[in-house]
Amino acid sequence: MDIAFLSKSLRSLCTDETKAIDELGETSAAHLKRRLADIRASDNVNDLIAGNPRTLETPNEDTYIIDIQNGLNIMFCANHNKNPNTSTGKIDWINVTRIKVIKIGVCNVY
């Protein structure tokens, strides 16, 4: 899957190992790097296994959460010009190939 980021600071956290270690610690930074590699290597979210991947339905859009470690998560949404939807109007995650990371941290909404 292709990965975009909500902000430059999120992109930097995910692509700059030194920044990730400074902000998350060495172990969490290593787990983040692996989770992002898993996402990039996947055709869609159904290919993801590690990190307890799951959907989170919000009023505005469907989002996905993957655990990093110790309560830290990656939260992302579909990022197509026209997101694929099911017949009920929900995101059709099997056909999502582009995502946008919207948060790295503790996502208290389950």
C-alpha positions in Angstrom: 0.0 0.0 0.0 1.0 3.6 -0.5 1.4 5.7 2.6 0.9 9.4 2.9 0.9 11.5 6.2 -1.4 14.0 7.7 1.5 16.4 8.5 5.2 16.9 7.9 5.9 16.1 11.5 4.1 12.7 11.2 6.1 12.0 8.1 9.3 12.9 9.8 8.5 10.7 12.8 7.9 7.8 10.5 10.8 8.3 8.1 13.6 9.7 10.4 14.8 7.0 12.7 16.6 9.4 15.0 13.5 11.5 15.5 11.4 8.3 16.1 13.9 7.1 18.8 14.0 10.6 20.4 10.2 10.8 20.6 9.1 7.1 21.1 12.2 5.4 22.5 14.3 2.8 20.7 12.0 -0.2 21.1 8.8 1.6 20.1 10.7 3.3 17.1 11.8 -0.2 16.0 8.2 -1.5 16.2 6.9 1.5 14.3 9.4 0.9 11.5 8.3 -2.8 11.3 4.6 -1.9 11.3 5.1 0.7 8.5 7.1 -1.9 6.5 4.2 -4.4 7.0 1.7 -1.8 5.6 3.9 -0.9 2.6 4.3 -4.6 1.8 0.6 -5.3 2.0 -1.9 -5.2 -0.9 -4.6 -4.2 1.5 -5.4 -4.2 5.2 -6.6 -7.8 5.1 -3.0 -8.8 4.6 -2.0 -7.2 7.9 -1.5 -9.6 10.8 0.8 -8.0 13.4 -0.4 -5.3 15.7 -4.1 -6.4 16.1 -5.3 -4.4 13.1 -8.9 -3.3 13.4 -11.4 -0.7 12.0 -12.6 2.2 14.0 -15.8 3.7 12.7 -16.0 7.5 13.4 -18.9 9.8 12.5 -16.9 11.3 9.6 -15.0 8.4 8.1 -13.8 4.9 8.8 -10.3 4.6 10.2 -8.0 1.8 11.0 -5.8 1.2 14.0 -2.7 -1.0 14.4 -0.9 -1.4 17.7 2.7 -0.5 17.9 3.5 -1.4 21.5 2.9 -0.3 25.0 -0.4 1.5 24.1 1.0 3.3 21.1 -0.9 2.9 17.8 -0.9 3.9 14.2 -4.2 5.4 13.1 -4.9 5.8 9.4 -7.7 6.4 6.9 -8.2 5.6 3.2 -6.5 8.1 1.0 -7.9 7.7 -2.6 -9.3 10.6 -4.6 -12.5 8.7 -4.4 -12.4 6.1 -1.7 -13.8 2.7 -2.5 -17.0 2.1 -0.6 -19.2 -0.9 0.0 -22.9 -0.9 -0.9 -23.7 0.4 2.6 -21.4 3.4 2.1 -18.6 2.2 4.4 -14.9 2.1 3.3 -14.2 -1.1 1.3 -10.9 -1.8 2.9 -10.1 -4.7 0.6 -9.9 -2.3 -2.3 -8.0 0.4 -0.4 -4.4 0.7 -1.7 -3.6 4.2 -0.5 -3.7 5.3 3.1 -3.0 8.4 5.1 -1.4 8.1 8.6 -3.4 10.5 10.8 -1.9 9.8 14.2 0.9 8.0 16.0 0.3 7.7 19.7 -2.2 6.6 22.2 -5.6 6.2 20.4 -8.0 6.0 23.3 -11.0 5.4 21.0 -11.9 1.7 20.6 
